Amino acid sequence: MRVLAGVLLVVWLAVGGFTGPYAGKLSEVAENDNSAFLPNSAESTQVAELQKKFQQTNAIPAIVVVERQGGLTEEDTAFLAERGKGFQASPVIPAPNDKDAAQLVVLLDPAKEVKDSVQELRDGMRGAPPGLTVLVTGPAAQVADLVEAFGGIDGLLLIVAAAVVALILLVVYRSPLLPIVVLVSAVFALGLSSFVVYLLAKNDVLALNGQSQGILSILVFGAATDYALLLVSRFREELRDEQSKFVAIRTAWRGTVEPIAASAGTVILGVLCLLFSDLDSNKGLGPVAAIGIGAALLTALTFLPAVLALLGRAAFWPFAPKFGSPHPETSGVWGRTANLVRRKPRAIWIVTALVLLAGAAFLPQLKAAGTAQSDVFLTEVESVAGQEVLSRHFPGGTGSPTVIVANEAKTADVVAKSTVDGVANVRPTGTADGLVRIEATLEDAPDSDAAVATVERIRAAVHGVQGADAKVGGQTATLLDTRTTSEHDRLLIIPIVLVVIFLVLALLLRSILAPLLLIATVVLSFAATMGVSALVFNHVFDFPGADPVVPLFGFVFLVALGIDYNIFLMTRVREETQKLGTVDGTIRGLSLTGGVITSAGVVLAATFAALAVLPILFLTQIAFIVAFGVLLDTLLVRSLLVPALSVDIGGRIWWPSKLR
C-alpha cells in the first residue's frame, strides 16, 4: 500500500508539472465570436457563406467615431482623416443630422488577432485635439473588449476560487495541511483537464469560448473539492475505528468510490446532453465540462487517497482523530436535525415544499429572451461608449449593416420590400454569380432588441418575394439566430437531461420511486432558484434581462449538481438501511453525512460565486443561480425535504426493490 501510494504521488507530480501551464493557455484557443457557433442551417450562417462570393477580403470592420459638443472643427476632421491614412480606412463620414460627430470605417488586418489590431487602432488615435472625444467601436471592437473582459479567467478567477476554497476548508477542518492537499488535487485536475481541452480546441475537435473556459475552472475546483471532502470525511470517520491508516484509507475509498463515481458520472452525462444543442458554443461546453469532471474524479480517487495514505492522521493536525474516539458526526446540529426529521417528517416535507413553491411562483418574472450585445459588459468599455455616440448622430446600424443576398433578377423587388419600419436606407452593393448583395442600414444599434425586431420584419418581407430566394444575415441577424437556437436547445435538452439522470439514479439506488422523488425535489428546487433569481435580477441588480441560454445552463448545472448531494445522502442511507431499516437508516445517513455534504455545498456555491469577479453579465447570472441553487439544495432539499419524504414514505421508497 505504501509503495502504491508513493508511485501514484510521483506520477501525479509529473503529470501536474507538465499539464499545469495549460490552464493559462486556454485563452489562446478560445473563440468569442457568436457567428462561429451557429449551425450551418442558420440563415445568417448561410448569408456569411454566400458573402464570400462578393468579398475581396474577410477583414473585420471597426469604427472610429469622434464627437465634439458644439460642432467639429477643421482641426478635428483633419486629425481623423490623417490618422486614418495609417489604416485601411474609408473617407471621413460626417454625421447626417448635425456637425457634432464624424466617423470612419477601418478594415482590420485579418491575419492579426482582433484584440491586437483593435489595440493598434486605438493607440493610433491617441493625441486628439483637446476636447475631442475619440472612440473605437464596431464589431471588431466588441470582440476585442469581450476578449479583454475574459482575460481575468487565467488569473483573478483562479486566485479568488482557490482562496475561497482554502478558507472554507480551514474553517471546516481547522487544519493547515489538509486545505493544501485538497487544493493541490484541484490544481492537478484543472491542469490535466486544461491540457486535454487545449489539444481538442486547437485541433478544432470542440469549440471553446470564454464562458466555457470560466465554467471549466470553477467546475473543476468545485467538483474536485466536493469529492475530496467526501473521501476526507469518511477517512476521518474510519481513523476512529481503525488503528492502521492504510486500512482506514482502503475502507474509506471503498465506501466512497460508488457515490463519488456515481455523482461524477451523473454530472458528466448531464453536461454531455449539451451535445444535442444546435449552438456550437453550448455543444462545446458539454465535453469541456465533462473532461473537467472526469479529471476531478481521477484526482479524487488516485492522487488524494495516495497522499492521505502517506500522511495518515497527520493530515488533520492539530485536531487529528484518535483511534477509539467517539464519532461526533451523530451528535450536534445534524444529530438534532435528524431527530427532528424522525419526529415530524410529514410536517417538515410539506413546509419545505411550500417554501420552494413560493419561490417558484416568481419564475414567470424571469426575463430570458435575450439582451443587447452591449449589455454583456457590466463595466464601461470603449466599444459600448462608442456605439452610444454613433447612435446619437448616425443611424444605429451604421458600420454594421444587415446583409441581404438574393437572386439578381429580383433586386428591385427585394430592395422595395426591405424598406420596412426601422430601416434607414437600403442599397445594392454588388453582384456575383447571378446573386445580388444588398445592405440595409438599421435605425437602431445593431445589437439592440429594436434592431432584432427590424430584422424579423425584413425577413418576413423579403421571404415573400417570389423567386428571390432572399436570405438575411449580418451582425443583428446572427444575434437573432443565436437567440432562436438557444430557445430551441432549451426545449430539447432539458427533457433529455431528466431522462438520463433518472436512469442513472434508478441503476444506483435499484429503485424507481426513489429516483422519481429525488428528481422532483431537484426540479422544484431549480424552479424556486430561478424564481428568486428573477426577483434579484429585476429588482436588486436591475439587469436588463438574460440570454436564453442562462436557464438552460442553470438547469443543467443545478439538476446535475443538486442530484450530487442527494446521491451522497441516499447511497449512505441505502447502505445504512440494509442494516437498520429505512427509517433508522435515513436518520443515521443524514446525521453522518450532514456535515460533509453541507461543507461540500458551501464550497461549490462559493467557487461558482467567484465567477462574479468577471465583469460579464452571463457569468454573473450563472454565478448567482448556481451558488444560490446549490445552497438551497444543500440546506433545504437534502437536509430536510428528501430525508423527511424518505421517513414518511418508509420502505416503499425503494420500490420495486424488496429493501425495507
ZAMARGU-4260 file (C-alpha; in steps of 0.2 Angstrom, whole numbers, plus 5000, padded with zeros to 4 digits):
<rodrens>
0) 5000/5000/5000 | 5014/5012/5004 | 5023/5008/4988 | 5007/5011/4978 | 5004/5027/4986
5) 5021/5033/4983 | 5021/5028/4964 | 5004/5037/4962 | 5011/5053/4970 | 5026/5053/4959
10) 5016/5050/4944 | 5004/5064/4948 | 5018/5076/4952 | 5025/5073/4934 | 5008/5075/4927
15) 5004/5091/4936 | 5021/5098/4932 | 5018/5095/4913 | 5000/5100/4912 | 4999/5114/4924
20) 5004/5128/4912 | 4990/5124/4900 | 4977/5132/4912 | 4985/5148/4907 | 4985/5144/4888
25) 4966/5141/4885 | 4963/5159/4880 | 4974/5156/4865 | 4962/5144/4858 | 4946/5152/4864
30) 4934/5160/4851 | 4921/5173/4857 | 4913/5177/4840 | 4894/5172/4841 | 4894/5169/4822
35) 4907/5155/4824 | 4895/5145/4835 | 4879/5145/4824 | 4874/5129/4814 | 4875/5129/4795
40) 4856/5129/4794 | 4855/5146/4802 | 4850/5159/4789 | 4864/5171/4795 | 4877/5157/4793
45) 4871/5154/4775 | 4872/5173/4771 | 4890/5173/4778 | 4895/5159/4767 | 4886/5167/4752
50) 4895/5184/4755 | 4912/5176/4751 | 4906/5177/4733 | 4906/5196/4734 | 4920/5200/4746
55) 4938/5203/4742 | 4943/5202/4760 | 4937/5194/4776 | 4943/5209/4787 | 4933/5213/4802
60) 4927/5231/4802 | 4930/5243/4817 | 4923/5261/4818 | 4932/5276/4824 | 4919/5289/4830
65) 4923/5307/4835 | 4912/5319/4844 | 4913/5337/4850 | 4899/5347/4858 | 4896/5362/4848
70) 4902/5356/4832 | 4918/5348/4825 | 4932/5360/4820 | 4943/5358/4804 | 4957/5353/4815
75) 4946/5338/4821 | 4941/5332/4804 | 4959/5334/4798 | 4965/5324/4813 | 4953/5310/4809
80) 4957/5309/4791 | 4976/5310/4794 | 4976/5296/4807 | 4965/5285/4795 | 4979/5285/4782
85) 4989/5273/4793 | 4975/5260/4792 | 4964/5253/4778 | 4950/5266/4782 | 4936/5274/4772
90) 4934/5293/4770 | 4928/5303/4784 | 4909/5302/4785 | 4901/5317/4794 | 4885/5315/4804
95) 4870/5317/4793 | 4859/5327/4805 | 4872/5338/4814 | 4890/5344/4814 | 4895/5337/4831
100) 4902/5320/4825 | 4910/5310/4811 | 4916/5293/4808 | 4927/5282/4798 | 4926/5263/4795
105) 4943/5254/4797 | 4945/5236/4789 | 4957/5227/4801 | 4971/5215/4795 | 4963/5198/4796
110) 4980/5190/4798 | 4982/5198/4816 | 4972/5194/4832 | 4957/5205/4833 | 4962/5211/4850
115) 4979/5216/4844 | 4973/5225/4829 | 4960/5235/4839 | 4973/5240/4851 | 4984/5246/4837
120) 4970/5256/4830 | 4966/5264/4847 | 4984/5268/4850 | 4985/5276/4833 | 4970/5288/4838
125) 4979/5295/4853 | 4984/5313/4854 | 4967/5320/4848 | 4964/5339/4849 | 4959/5345/4866
130) 4940/5342/4869 | 4938/5330/4855 | 4931/5313/4861 | 4938/5298/4850 | 4931/5281/4852
135) 4934/5264/4843 | 4918/5253/4842 | 4910/5242/4829 | 4910/5223/4828 | 4929/5221/4830
140) 4930/5232/4845 | 4916/5222/4853 | 4926/5206/4851 | 4942/5214/4857 | 4933/5221/4873
145) 4925/5204/4876 | 4942/5195/4875 | 4949/5208/4887 | 4935/5205/4899 | 4938/5186/4899
150) 4956/5189/4902 | 4954/5188/4921 | 4950/5170/4919 | 4968/5165/4918 | 4972/5174/4934
155) 4960/5183/4945 | 4946/5170/4944 | 4958/5155/4949 | 4965/5166/4963 | 4948/5170/4970
160) 4942/5152/4969 | 4957/5145/4977 | 4957/5157/4991 | 4938/5154/4994 | 4941/5135/4995
165) 4956/5136/5006 | 4947/5147/5018 | 4932/5136/5019 | 4942/5120/5021 | 4952/5129/5035
170) 4936/5133/5044 | 4929/5116/5042 | 4944/5105/5047 | 4955/5118/5057 | 4970/5110/5049
175) 4983/5120/5039 | 4989/5105/5029 | 4973/5097/5023 | 4967/5113/5013 | 4984/5112/5004
180) 4982/5094/4999 | 4964/5097/4993 | 4969/5112/4983 | 4984/5103/4975 | 4972/5089/4970
185) 4961/5103/4962 | 4975/5111/4953 | 4981/5095/4946 | 4963/5091/4940 | 4962/5108/4932
190) 4979/5106/4924 | 4975/5089/4916 | 4958/5095/4910 | 4965/5111/4903 | 4978/5101/4893
195) 4965/5089/4886 | 4954/5104/4881 | 4968/5114/4874 | 4973/5100/4862 | 4955/5097/4857
200) 4951/5115/4854 | 4967/5118/4845 | 4963/5104/4833 | 4945/5110/4830 | 4938/5095/4839
205) 4927/5106/4850 | 4923/5124/4852 | 4929/5134/4867 | 4924/5151/4872 | 4927/5162/4887
210) 4911/5157/4895 | 4916/5138/4894 | 4933/5142/4900 | 4927/5151/4915 | 4915/5137/4919
215) 4928/5124/4917 | 4939/5132/4930 | 4925/5134/4943 | 4918/5117/4940 | 4934/5108/4942
220) 4938/5117/4958 | 4921/5114/4965 | 4919/5096/4960 | 4937/5091/4965 | 4934/5099/4982
225) 4917/5091/4984 | 4924/5073/4980 | 4939/5077/4991 | 4928/5082/5006 | 4918/5066/5004
230) 4933/5055/5005 | 4942/5065/5018 | 4926/5064/5029 | 4925/5046/5028 | 4944/5044/5031
235) 4942/5053/5047 | 4927/5043/5052 | 4937/5027/5048 | 4953/5033/5058 | 4942/5032/5074
240) 4938/5014/5071 | 4955/5008/5063 | 4972/5009/5070 | 4981/5007/5053 | 4980/5022/5042
245) 4981/5011/5027 | 4966/5000/5032 | 4957/5016/5036 | 4960/5024/5018 | 4956/5007/5010
250) 4939/5006/5019 | 4936/5025/5016 | 4940/5023/4997 | 4928/5008/4995 | 4914/5017/5005
255) 4915/5032/4994 | 4920/5026/4977 | 4902/5022/4972 | 4894/5039/4977 | 4909/5049/4970
260) 4909/5039/4954 | 4890/5040/4953 | 4890/5058/4956 | 4903/5062/4943 | 4895/5050/4931
265) 4878/5059/4933 | 4886/5076/4930 | 4896/5070/4915 | 4881/5063/4907 | 4871/5078/4911
270) 4883/5090/4903 | 4886/5079/4888 | 4867/5081/4885 | 4873/5098/4878 | 4879/5089/4863
275) 4862/5089/4857 | 4862/5108/4856 | 4862/5116/4839 | 4874/5130/4845 | 4892/5125/4844
280) 4896/5136/4860 | 4884/5125/4870 | 4889/5109/4861 | 4907/5113/4866 | 4903/5116/4884
285) 4897/5098/4886 | 4913/5089/4883 | 4923/5103/4891 | 4914/5102/4907 | 4914/5083/4906
290) 4933/5082/4904 | 4934/5094/4919 | 4923/5082/4930 | 4932/5067/4924 | 4949/5075/4929
295) 4942/5079/4946 | 4936/5061/4948 | 4953/5054/4943 | 4962/5065/4956 | 4950/5062/4970
300) 4951/5043/4968 | 4970/5042/4965 | 4981/5057/4970 | 4971/5061/4985 | 4970/5044/4993
305) 4988/5042/4990 | 4993/5057/4999 | 4981/5053/5013 | 4988/5036/5015 | 5005/5043/5017
310) 5000/5057/5029 | 4988/5047/5039 | 4982/5056/5055 | 4995/5070/5052 | 4983/5077/5038
315) 4971/5083/5052 | 4984/5090/5063 | 4982/5098/5076 | 4965/5090/5078 | 4969/5073/5072
320) 4956/5059/5076 | 4961/5046/5088 | 4959/5028/5087 | 4944/5023/5098 | 4937/5041/5100
325) 4918/5044/5098 | 4910/5049/5082 | 4905/5067/5083 | 4895/5066/5067 | 4880/5059/5075
330) 4878/5072/5088 | 4877/5091/5087 | 4867/5100/5074 | 4865/5086/5062 | 4860/5074/5076
335) 4847/5086/5081 | 4841/5089/5063 | 4840/5070/5061 | 4829/5068/5077 | 4818/5082/5071
340) 4815/5074/5054 | 4811/5057/5064 | 4798/5066/5075 | 4789/5077/5062 | 4793/5070/5044
345) 4776/5075/5036 | 4776/5092/5043 | 4794/5095/5038 | 4792/5090/5019 | 4776/5099/5017
350) 4783/5116/5024 | 4799/5114/5014 | 4789/5110/4998 | 4778/5125/5001 | 4793/5136/5003
355) 4800/5130/4987 | 4784/5133/4978 | 4783/5151/4985 | 4800/5154/4976 | 4795/5145/4960
360) 4779/5156/4959 | 4791/5171/4953 | 4798/5161/4939 | 4787/5169/4926 | 4796/5186/4930
365) 4812/5179/4923 | 4817/5189/4908 | 4827/5177/4897 | 4823/5182/4879 | 4840/5189/4876
370) 4849/5206/4879 | 4859/5218/4868 | 4877/5213/4865 | 4882/5229/4874 | 4873/5224/4889
375) 4885/5209/4891 | 4898/5220/4899 | 4895/5225/4917 | 4908/5238/4917 | 4911/5253/4905
380) 4920/5248/4889 | 4925/5258/4874 | 4915/5249/4861 | 4899/5252/4871 | 4903/5270/4874
385) 4907/5272/4855 | 4891/5264/4850 | 4881/5276/4861 | 4890/5290/4852 | 4886/5283/4835
390) 4868/5281/4839 | 4866/5299/4844 | 4872/5305/4827 | 4870/5292/4815 | 4858/5278/4811
395) 4861/5265/4824 | 4866/5251/4811 | 4880/5262/4803 | 4895/5252/4800 | 4886/5235/4804
400) 4873/5234/4790 | 4861/5220/4789 | 4865/5210/4773 | 4853/5203/4761 | 4858/5190/4747
405) 4845/5187/4734 | 4844/5182/4715 | 4850/5197/4705 | 4834/5197/4694 | 4824/5201/4709
410) 4835/5216/4715 | 4822/5229/4714 | 4808/5219/4722 | 4819/5214/4737 | 4825/5232/4739
415) 4807/5238/4739 | 4802/5225/4752 | 4817/5228/4763 | 4812/5246/4767 | 4802/5241/4782
420) 4800/5251/4799 | 4817/5253/4807 | 4827/5253/4791 | 4836/5270/4787 | 4841/5265/4770
425) 4844/5251/4758 | 4856/5249/4743 | 4863/5236/4732 | 4882/5234/4735 | 4887/5221/4722
430) 4883/5206/4711 | 4891/5189/4708 | 4886/5173/4700 | 4868/5179/4697 | 4866/5185/4715
435) 4865/5202/4722 | 4871/5209/4739 | 4860/5222/4747 | 4864/5232/4763 | 4851/5238/4774
440) 4856/5251/4787 | 4845/5250/4803 | 4840/5265/4813 | 4844/5256/4829 | 4860/5250/4836
445) 4864/5233/4828 | 4864/5223/4845 | 4848/5231/4852 | 4831/5222/4854 | 4823/5235/4842
450) 4836/5230/4828 | 4832/5212/4831 | 4814/5216/4828 | 4818/5225/4812 | 4827/5210/4805
455) 4812/5199/4809 | 4802/5211/4799 | 4815/5212/4785 | 4815/5193/4784 | 4796/5191/4784
460) 4795/5204/4769 | 4809/5198/4758 | 4805/5179/4761 | 4788/5183/4752 | 4797/5189/4736
465) 4793/5175/4724 | 4809/5168/4715 | 4821/5179/4725 | 4827/5166/4737 | 4832/5180/4748
470) 4842/5177/4764 | 4845/5190/4778 | 4862/5190/4788 | 4874/5202/4797 | 4878/5205/4815
475) 4859/5208/4820 | 4853/5193/4811 | 4867/5182/4819 | 4861/5189/4836 | 4843/5184/4832
480) 4848/5167/4826 | 4858/5164/4841 | 4843/5168/4852 | 4831/5157/4842 | 4843/5142/4843
485) 4846/5144/4861 | 4827/5144/4864 | 4826/5128/4854 | 4840/5120/4863 | 4832/5123/4880
490) 4816/5114/4875 | 4826/5099/4868 | 4839/5097/4881 | 4830/5099/4897 | 4819/5083/4895
495) 4834/5073/4889 | 4844/5078/4905 | 4830/5072/4916 | 4828/5055/4907 | 4847/5052/4909
500) 4848/5057/4927 | 4833/5046/4931 | 4841/5031/4923 | 4857/5034/4932 | 4848/5035/4949
505) 4837/5020/4945 | 4853/5010/4942 | 4862/5017/4958 | 4848/5015/4970 | 4840/4999/4962
510) 4823/5008/4963 | 4811/5018/4953 | 4801/5028/4966 | 4816/5035/4974 | 4824/5042/4958
515) 4807/5050/4953 | 4806/5058/4970 | 4824/5064/4970 | 4822/5072/4953 | 4805/5080/4958
520) 4813/5088/4973 | 4828/5095/4962 | 4817/5101/4949 | 4806/5110/4962 | 4822/5117/4969
525) 4828/5123/4952 | 4811/5132/4949 | 4812/5140/4966 | 4830/5146/4962 | 4825/5153/4945
530) 4810/5162/4953 | 4821/5170/4967 | 4834/5174/4953 | 4821/5183/4943 | 4817/5194/4958
535) 4835/5198/4962 | 4840/5201/4944 | 4825/5213/4941 | 4824/5222/4957 | 4841/5221/4966
540) 4854/5221/4952 | 4842/5229/4939 | 4849/5218/4925 | 4842/5222/4908 | 4837/5203/4905
545) 4846/5187/4902 | 4852/5177/4887 | 4840/5162/4883 | 4855/5150/4887 | 4855/5156/4905
550) 4840/5145/4911 | 4847/5130/4901 | 4865/5131/4909 | 4857/5134/4926 | 4846/5119/4924
555) 4860/5108/4918 | 4872/5113/4932 | 4859/5114/4946 | 4850/5097/4942 | 4866/5088/4939
560) 4875/5096/4954 | 4859/5096/4965 | 4857/5077/4962 | 4875/5075/4968 | 4871/5079/4986
565) 4856/5068/4985 | 4867/5054/4979 | 4879/5057/4993 | 4865/5056/5005 | 4854/5042/4998
570) 4869/5030/4994 | 4873/5031/5013 | 4855/5030/5018 | 4854/5014/5007 | 4869/5007/5015
575) 4863/5010/5032 | 4845/5004/5028 | 4852/4987/5024 | 4857/4986/5042 | 4844/4996/5051
580) 4829/4998/5040 | 4823/5013/5030 | 4818/5025/5045 | 4833/5022/5056 | 4845/5021/5040
585) 4838/5038/5034 | 4841/5046/5051 | 4859/5039/5053 | 4863/5043/5035 | 4858/5061/5037
590) 4867/5063/5054 | 4883/5055/5046 | 4883/5065/5030 | 4875/5081/5035 | 4892/5090/5040
595) 4902/5084/5025 | 4888/5087/5012 | 4884/5104/5019 | 4903/5109/5018 | 4903/5102/5000
600) 4888/5113/4995 | 4896/5128/5003 | 4912/5126/4994 | 4904/5123/4977 | 4892/5138/4980
605) 4907/5149/4985 | 4918/5143/4970 | 4904/5147/4957 | 4901/5164/4966 | 4919/5168/4961
610) 4913/5169/4943 | 4905/5186/4948 | 4923/5194/4948 | 4922/5193/4929 | 4913/5209/4923
615) 4902/5198/4911 | 4883/5198/4913 | 4880/5180/4908 | 4894/5173/4921 | 4887/5184/4935
620) 4870/5177/4932 | 4876/5159/4932 | 4886/5163/4947 | 4871/5168/4957 | 4859/5155/4950
625) 4871/5140/4954 | 4878/5147/4971 | 4860/5151/4977 | 4853/5135/4970 | 4867/5124/4977
630) 4864/5131/4994 | 4845/5129/4993 | 4848/5110/4988 | 4861/5108/5002 | 4852/5116/5016
635) 4834/5113/5012 | 4831/5099/5000 | 4845/5087/5005 | 4844/5091/5024 | 4825/5092/5026
640) 4814/5088/5011 | 4822/5072/5005 | 4825/5063/5022 | 4808/5069/5028 | 4800/5061/5012
645) 4810/5045/5015 | 4805/5043/5033 | 4786/5047/5029 | 4786/5035/5014 | 4796/5022/5023
650) 4802/5006/5015 | 4790/5009/5000 | 4803/5022/4994 | 4814/5008/4987 | 4800/5001/4976
655) 4801/4989/4967 | 4816/4983/4977 | 4812/4972/4992 | 4824/4983/5003 | 4814/4989/5018
</rodrens>
